[in-house]
Amino acid sequence: MIRNIIFDWSGTLVDDLPAVLQASNFVLTQAGKKAMSLDRFRAEFSLPFTKFYDRHTPDVPMAQLEEWFHAEFKRSQGSVVELPHARDFLKFCRANKIRTFLLSTVHADHFKVQCDVTGFDAFLDKPYTDVWDKREKIHAILAENNLQPDETVFIGDMEHDIETAHHGGVHSCAVLTGYNTLPQLRNARPDLIVEHLSELRELLEKNNFTLTRWSETPSSPDAKPQKKIPLSTVGGLIFNAKDEVLMIRTHKWSNKWGIPGGKIKWGETSAAALRREIMEETALKISDIKFVLVQDCIHSKEFYHDAHFVLLNYTCRCTTKNPAVVLNDEGQEFRWLKIADAKKLKLNKPTKILLDAVVENSQRAGRSAVVPKKKTNPKKSRG
């Protein structure tokens, strides 16, 4: 049973990636190097962060690099915000008497400033900050606080966090809300990968506060294995008035681009599920729903956990001329694009298959029966 949780800070409880990127690029430019894009920074940044500096600024003393970084971070950390679900999860830990600790590289001064805003320090039994290599601290934390490794989980967003958990002999949980991508986290082989802390809470409650690899084994020796069945889902390729389609990038599909959608609820029609999921994920109302194809998606390596989906794919159209997309926490970015441009994105495989099918059907049928047509007002006939 999990009785203790050790949290990482950045990317796990708070979103400081924009501020860290700004400060890191300031360091790079001060050292005469080129600034990095967000994607490149996420791909190359690693902990301990001295490795990152050794690769990119080997000739600059660490003291100078730290001075540049912290000076710029102080100017930019106003952008740091708490991550969705973090506060509720911390309250959940308190309500269930789970002991909570922090193990982070965050500077103590920055931690204090950010806690003045979030108040998260009130939910932590003890914070350990300014730790450059967490592997060198994990055993001391366990000993100082009398934590049993088999009752403890370390939650983080980077490979180094998972390596630290392995080093300490504790359970490991990776979250997709931070710095490392899904392939990077998989490479570290955590016990569990979750999209966010709310999903972890649901799993802990469901499994009586036990943590099992990929949450696929029974929660007790006497429990019967759950029968595994495919999950039926819906997804919609949404067209606007300009015949552009909505593409959404998500962490849980390896940071690739796709379409909004989700699981069909018990007693719900597929069309109703599509309307609900699209409203939840984009705040858009849709019409002119047309079925395109069904896909099998079995053990996809692009998805963040092992699954078997039956994907019902549709096209549809926004009900308003100037749709205002509001993403929920499942999506990180959206774009309206012509299909030809959408196909140039880094797409997940099911979305690529859907776009190819829509294009093929459109070519075969002129203005396709698949692509939803714009509604027109018919003229009244003369008497």
N, C-alpha and C positions, 0 to 999 in steps of 0.2 A: 504493500500500500504506500502511496506517495504521501509523505508527511512534511517534506521540505522541498522548496523550489529556490533555485539560484537563477536569477535573471541576468542576462546581458542588458545593457541600457540602450545604446544607439541601434535603431532598427528593430528593437524588440518591444520596448515600452514607449520610446519617443522617436519621432521622425526628424533626424537632424541631417539627413543626406544632403539637402540643398546647401546648408551652411558648411558642412564638411567639404563638399565639392568646391565651393567658393574659396574657402580657406586653403585647400590643397592646391588649387590652381594659382592662388596668390603666391604660394611657396614656389611652385614650378616656374612661374614667370619671373619671380625675383632671382631665381637661380639660372635664368637664361634659357629655360625650357618652354615648350609649347603647352598651352592649357589643354586639358582633356575634355572630351564630351562626356556626358553622363554615362553613356553605354560603355565607353572605354574605361572610365574610372571604375565602374562596378566590376568590370572584367579583370582589372589589374590590381585594384586595391586589396591588400591582405593584411592580416595580423600575424605576428607582431608588426606594427606599421614601420618599424625600422627596416624591414625587408623591402617595403615599397620605396623608401628613400634610398636604400642602397642600390636599387635598380635604376632610379631616375636621377638622383642627385648625389652620387657617391663622393664628390669632391667638396661638398659643403658640410661643415661640422654640424652635428646633431643639435647642439645648443642653438645655433643660428636658425636651423629649420624650425625648431620648436618655438623660438621667439616670433618668427614670421607667422607661423600657423596660429598660435594663440592670440596674437594681436588682431589678426583678420577675423578669427572665429568670434571674438568678443563683439566685433562690429556687425556680424551677420547672424548671431544666434537668436535674434528676435524672430527668425523664421522657424525655429524649432517648436514643434507642437506634439502633443501626446498622440499616439497612434490609436485608431479606432479599436475598441474592445479592451484596451489596456486597463483603463480605470475599473471597468466592470470585473475584469479578471482579478485584479488586486483586491477588490471588495469581496469577491468570491473566495479568495484564499483566506482573508481575515474571518469571514463568516464560518469557514470550515476548519479554522484553527490550524491552517497550514503555515509553517514558518517560512519566511521569505527573506532572501538575501540578494545583494547585488554584487556582481563581479564584472568590472568594466574598466576600459582604458580611459574613460572620460576623466578629464581634469576635475579635481575637487571644486575649484571655483566655478567652472561651467555647470557642474552638477548642482551646486547650490542655487545658481541663477535659474536653472531650468526647474528645480523643485519649488522655487518661490512662485512659479507660474502654475505648475501642475499639482503640487502638493503630494507627489508620489512618495517622498521620503517618509511620510506618515504611515505608509503601508509596508515599509521595509524594516525587518528586525535589525539588520546591520548592513550598511553599504561598504563595499571595498572598491575604491576608485584609484585612479592613477596606476593601474596594473598593466604594464606593457606586455607581459607574457602571462596569460591567465593560467597556463599549465603549471607555472612555478608557484601559484598561489592556491590552487584548488585543494590540495591535501591539508594545508594549514587551516583553511576555512572549515573543512570537515572536522578536523581535530579540535579547533578552538570552540566550535559550537556543538560538539558531540552529535554530529549528523551521521546517520547510518547510510552508506552508499546505496544500498538497495531500496532505501526509502526516500531517495533524493533524485531530483531531475534538474538538469541544467538546460535552460531555454535560451537559444540565441539564433542569430540570423546569418552567421558566418561559419566557414569551415573551421576556423580556429576555435570557435565555441564548441563545436562537436568534438574536435580533437581534445579539448580540455576536459570534456565530460568523459571521454574514453580514458584519458590519463588518470582521472580521479576515480574511475570505476563506478561512476554514477550513470543514471539513465540520461538519454539525450533527446531533445526535441528541437527541431529546426522550424522556424517560421519564415514565411515568404514575404514579410513586410519590410525587409531591410536591404542590406547591401548585396549579398550574394544571390546569384540566380539559382534556379532549380537544379541544373546540371552540376553546378559547383557544390551545392549542398548534398546532392546524392553521392557525389564523389567521396564525401566525408563519412558516409554510411551512418546517419543518425538512426535511433530507434524509431523515430516517428517524424514525419513532415506534416505540418498543418498550414493551412492558408493564413490563419490568424489565431489569436488567443481565444476567441469565442469558440472556435472549433475544438480546441484543446479542452476547454471547459466541458463541452458536451461529451467528449470522449471520456473524461475523468468521471463525470457523473454516471455515464452509461456503464462503465466498467468498474464501478465501486472504488474509484480512486487508484486503480492499478494502471500501469502503463506497459503495453505489450508492443513488440515490433510490428509496425504498420497497423496496429489494432485489429489484427485478423485472427488472433488466437483467443480461445475462451478466457474469461476473467478468473476462472477457478478450475481446479483439476476435475471437479465433478460436473462442470457445465458442458452442455452439449454444443458441438460446433454449429454455428449459424449456417443455415442453408443459403448458399450464394446464388442469386438470380440476377440476370441482366437488369439494368436500370433504364427505363424509358425516358427519353429527354426530347425537348423541342429546341429548335434554334431558328432565328429569323434573319434573313438578309433584308435589311430595311432600305427602301428607296425614298429619297426626298423629291421635291418638286423639280429639281434639276437632273433627275435620274442618276444621282450619286448614291453610293451605298455606304452604310455606316460600318466602319471597322473599329474594333476595340482591342487594345493590348492588355493582356492579363498575366499576372505572375503564375497563376496555377496551370497555364498552358505554356510553360517554359519561356514566359515573357514574349510569346509570339502573338500575332494578330488573329482575331477571329470575329465571331458574331455573338450577340447576346442570346441567352437561352438558359435552360435548366431543367430540372426534374419535373415530371408530371405527378401531381398529387393524386391520392386515392379519390376516385369519384369525379375527377376533373377531365373535361375533354381536352384534346391536344390543342385546339384553337384557344380555349380559355387559358390553358397553361402558357401558351405563347404570349398572349396579351399580358398576363400577370407578370411573367418573367421579364418581358421587355419594359414594362412599367417600373418594376423594381430596380432594374439595372440601368435604365436610361431615362426614365420619367417621360417616355414617349407613348402616345396613343397611336394605334395602328389600325389599318383597314385593308381590304383587298388581299386577304391571306390566300396564298396559293401553294399547294404542296409541290415540292420538287423531287425529292428522293429520300430514301431511307439508307442509312449507313450503319455498318457494324464497326464499333470502335472497341477493340479488345486488347487489353494490356498495353495501351499506348504509352510509350516512353516520354511523350511530350507532356502528358498530364501528371499532376504532382503526386498522385498515388495510384496504386494498381486498381483498375476498374474495368467493367464490361458494360458499355453503353450501347443502346439502340437509339441512334440519332435520327429524329424526324425533322427534316430540313424544309423550310418554307421561304417564300419571298412574301413581302408585304410592303405597305406604303404608309408614310406618316400622314396623319389626319390634318396637320397644319402646314401652311406654306413655309414658315420659318421656324422649324423645330428647334427647341432649346434642349440639348442633351445634358442631363445631370447624371453623372456616373455614381453608382454606389461604391462600396469599398472593394468590390470584386474587380473593377476596371481601373487601370492606371492612366490610360490615354485613349482618345478617340479621334477619328478623322472621317470626314465625308470625302469620298473619292469616286471617280469614274471606275467602272469595273476593271478596265485595262490598267489603271494605276494601282488599284487595290491588289491586283495579281502580282505586282512588283514588290509588295511588302513581304516580310518574313512571316509567312502564314503557317498556322497549324494545319496538319494534313487534312482533317475533315473540311475545313473552310476552303482549302484549295480545291478539293473535289467538288464542293458545292458550286464555287465560282465557275469552274470548268463546265459543269453541267448546265448552269444558267446560260453561259455563252453558247454552248453547243445547241441547246434548245432554241435559243433566240435566232441563231443562224439558220436552223432547220425550219423555223416557222415564221420567218420574217420578223415582225414584232411579236415576240413569243407569247403563247398562252401562259407561259410561266412568269415572265416579268409583269408585275401588276401595272395595268394601264391607269393613266390619270382619268379621273372622273370628269365628265363634261355635262353641261346642262342642255338637254335636247330642246331644240326650238319647237314652239307650238305650231301645229299644222294649220293651214288656212281652211276655213269652212267653205 
